[in-house]
Amino acid sequence: MAARRWIGALPALAAAAVLAAQAAAADVQVRRVDAHDYPSIRMMVVLPRPTQTPPTLAVDGAPAAGFTAQNLGAQQSVALVIDSSQSMHGATLSDAIRAARAFVAAKPSSDQISVITAGSQAATAADFSSLPDDADAALAGLKVDPRYGTALYDALVLAARKLRANGYPGRVIILVTDGQETTSKATLSEAVRAARDAGAAIYTVGIPDLTFEPGPLQKLSAATGGRFYRAPTTSALPGIYTAIGAELRRTWELEFFTAARPGDTLRLAVRAEGERATAAFPLSADLESKKGGSSPVLLGAMLLLGGGAVIGVVLLVRSAVQRHRWNKHELDF
């Protein structure tokens, strides 16, 4: 992937440097915090072990308001993005397909899978379905694109848009590629933005060849809360898919509301299974000009009221957040 493609993503990534370090043991990992839907804040955390008990969250020393937790491994939609460009010819594509089919066969019955190809253009090979046969048939029929080009970023944007329209709360994109971005209309920063808009984490799997550049794949994953995997050979792909599935079962998306003002810093503390991770998340001053006028008042009421009134206010705020995308600013771990 050419350096010019991902240079636009650097400001958001550099901003993450101001976040405080996690607990030294890093048994609980905070992968991402974003204020995309301010005053709703979302976090992605990875626990040391799978558990049905969600982590707890304190903000500025008090329990988080309007707190919800969703385990990504419980019920998820996964977009498999397979590089089908000419560099994937022969055993490379065959092995990638075989590993993806094994992943589909082993998925929980409730999970939905979509298959998208990144050849000279991005294309949908299979729409989301919980029936493994649908994705399996699409994967079995994949061929190398006869035309030149690798539209990785366009494929990620397509996957993100499909995920955004999907009803499952757990949303994941898995990209398998051996090459470089060459023909997309979208940029790396636009692919990241689309994934964030969809609330999706991108897991990238790189199969090194002579022109392989891991940097852009690493940035795609880091910017969305996923992880980059290097496959030394295609024989490593089945194990990588297994590792991704295991990690998703330990991954939780947390959401809460804040009455903090733009320019304030949120002090976050996540606890799970006796482990703890902390972070400091600054709310950009830019939120001041992009937020709606009345929602901070609603949030203040939410924090002051109790019982059923809190639920009512939370619902009002959620409705307002859906109508107004005030903030397009996220910071990532």
N, C-alpha and C positions, 0 to 999 in steps of 0.2 A: 504494500500500500504506500503510495507516494506521500512524502512528508507534508506536502502542501495540503493534502486531504484532511489531515488531523490537526493542523496548526490552529484552526478556529476553535477547537475544543480546549485548548490549553488554559484560557482564563478561568473557566469553571473548575478545571482540575487543579490549577495552582491555588485557587481559593481554599481548597480542602486542607492545605497546609496549616491553616490557622486553627484547625480543630485540635483539641487536646488529645494526647496519646491515650490509648486504651490501657486497661490493667496490664501489668507487666507479663503475667502468665498468658494473657490473650486467649484464655479458655472460652470466654464469651467474646465474640468478635462483632463489633459494630461496623457493618460494611457500607452503609449509606444512610445519610440523613438528608431530607429535602423539604423545602418549604414551597413546593410547586403549587399547592392548594392552600396556602396561608389564608386563614389561621389554623388550618389543619396541617399537622406535621407528620411525615411518614419516616419510618426507620426500617432498615433491614438488619437483622442480627442473626448470627450463626452460633448455635450452642455447641458445647463439647460432645453432647450425646443426644440422640432422639428422645423426646419426651412428649407426653400428651398434656403436660402441665405448662401453660404458657409462661414466659418470663414476666417479671414485674418491672414497672418503670416509674421512676421518680423524676420529677422535673423541679429544679431549684429546691430540692429537699422535701417536696410534697408529692403524693400520688398524682399521676398524670390525669388530667381532666378528659372525660370522654374517651377513655382508653379502650382500644380493641386490639386483639392479636390474632393473626391468621397464620397457621403453619402451611408453608408452601408445599410440603410433601403430602398434606392431607387430601387436597383436591386441587388439581392444577391443569392449566392449559399449556402445552409445550409446542412451540414452533420449531421444527427441525429445519435448519437452513443448510442445504448441502451444496457445496461448490461443484458445479457440473461443467466448468470451463475446460478447455482443451488440455490444460496442464494436468488435469485429473484423470487422464486416459489410463486404460489398462488396469493393473492391480490396485492402483490407488483408489479409484472410484469403486471398484468392486469390493474392496475391503471396507471402505467407508459405508457403503450400502449394507454390507453384511452386519457390521456393528450396529448400525441404526436399526436394522430389522430386529436384532436381538434386544435392543433397548425397548422397542415397541412391544415385543412379545412379553417382556417382563414387567410392563407398566401396571400400576393398580387399575382395576377395572373402571374406576370412575374418571381417570385422567383422560383428557382430550388431546389428540395429537394432530398437528397440521404439518404438511411437508411443502417446503418452498425451495426452489432451485435458484442458484446464482450462476447463470451462464452469461452469455452476452447481454441478456436482460433478466430481470427478476420475474419469476413465474410461480404460480400456485400449482403444485402437483396434486395436493389433497387438502381439502378444507378440514376444519376441526371436526373430529369425531371421536367418540369413546370406543368405537369398534376397532380393534387392532387390525382387522383385515383391510380396512380402508387405507390406513397409512402404509401397511405392508405391501399392498398392491402397487401403490404409487412409488414406493422405494424400489420394488422389484423391476419396475419399468423405466427407471432413470437411465438416461444415456448421456454421453458426452455431447455438449453442444457443438455442432459443426461450424458455428461461426465464432470469430474471435471475440473475446471480451470476458471480463469477470465483474459483474455488477453486485459486489458484496453489499455496499451501503444501500442500494436500492432494495435488495432482498431483505435487509434488516428493517428498513422503513415499512415495507409491505408486511412483514411479519408482525411488527409492532401495531400497525393499524388493524390487522385482523385480531390481535390479542385485545386491543382496546374495545373492540365491538363484542368480545366474548364475555360471557357472564361469570366465569370462574375467577375467584380472587387471586389464586396463585398463578402467576404468569411468568413464563421462562422462554428464552430464545437460546437455542444451542446452534452455534455456527461451526461447521467443519470445513476447513479450507487448507490448500497447500500453496496458495499463490497470493497475488497482490490485487488490490483494487485497480481497475483500469477503465471501466465504461459507465459507472454510475452517474446519474444526474445529481444524486444526493451526495453530501459530504459526510465526513465522520461525525462532525458536530450535529448535523441534522439527524443522523442515525441515532446518536445518543439522545437527542431531544425527543425523537419519536418513541424510543424505548421508555424514557422517563414519563412521557405523557401517558403511556399505557400501563405504567407501574410494573414494567418487566425488567428482569435481570438478564443480561447477556453473558452466556458462558461460551467462550471461544476456544476452539481446538485447532491448533496449528500443526500441520504436517510439513516439516521443513523440506524445502528443495533449494536449488542453487540461488534463487532470488527471494527466499523467504525473509520477511521482516516482521519480527514478533511485536515490535513497539506499538503499532496501531491496534492490534488485537488485544494487547494488554490494556490499552487505554479504553477500549470499548467495554471491557469487563470491569475495570476499576471504576469507570464513570457510572455504571449502572448497578453495582452491587454483586456482580457475578464473579467469575474467576477464569483466568487463562490457563490452559493446559497445553503443554508441548508434547506431541506424540513423536517419539524418536523414529518409530516406524508405524505403518498402518496396523501392525499386529497389536499395538498398544491401545487401539481405539476401544475395544470392548471393555477393558479395564477402566478407561477414562469415563465412558458412559456410566459404568457402575458407580464410580466415585462421584459423579455429578448427582446421580439419583440418591446416593447416601447423604450427600451434603444437603440436598433439598429437604430431606426429612428432618434435618436439624436446623432449618432456616425458618425464621419467623418475620413476618411483616407487622410492625407495630404502628398504630396511628393514634394521635391524640390532638386535642385542641389547646391552643395557647392564647392567653390574654396579653402576652408580652408584646411590646411595641417594636417596630423596625428600629434597628440599631442596638437592641438589647441582645444579651447572650444567654442562651438556655444552658443550664447545667444539667446534664442527663446522667442517670445512673440506672443501668440494667442489671437485674439479678436473676439468676437461674441456677438451680441445683447447687446452691452454696457458692457459686462463682459470681463475680461482679465485674462489670466494665463501666467506665465513666468517659464522658466526652463533653466538650464545650462547643456549642453550636451557635455562631453569631447570626442573627437575623439581619439581612442586608437592609441598609437604609433605603435602598431602591423600592422596597415594599411600600413605603409611604405613599408614593405616587401611583401605585398600581392596585392598591386594595380598595374595596368598596367602603362607603361611608358609614354604614350602620352596623357592620358585623362586629367590630370591637365592643360596641355597646351590648350586643347580644351575648358575646363571650363573657363580659363582665357579669351579666345577669346569670349566666350558666354557672359561674364560679360561686356566686353568692346564694343562689337558690338551692333547694334540696329536693329530694324525692322525685315525684313525677314531673315537677316543673323542669328539672334538669333534663329529663328525657325529651320533653317538648322542645326545649331550647336547642338541644343537640340536633334534633331532627330539622329544626329551622336552619341551623347553621349548615348542616349537611346539604340541604336543598340550595342554600345560597352559594355554597362552594361549587356545586354542580353548574349553577347558572353563570358564575363569574370566575373565570380563570385569571385571578388577579396577578398571580406571580409566576414568572417563567424562570425562576432562579433556584437552582439546587446546588448543594454542596455534598461531596461524596467522600467516603472514607476510602 
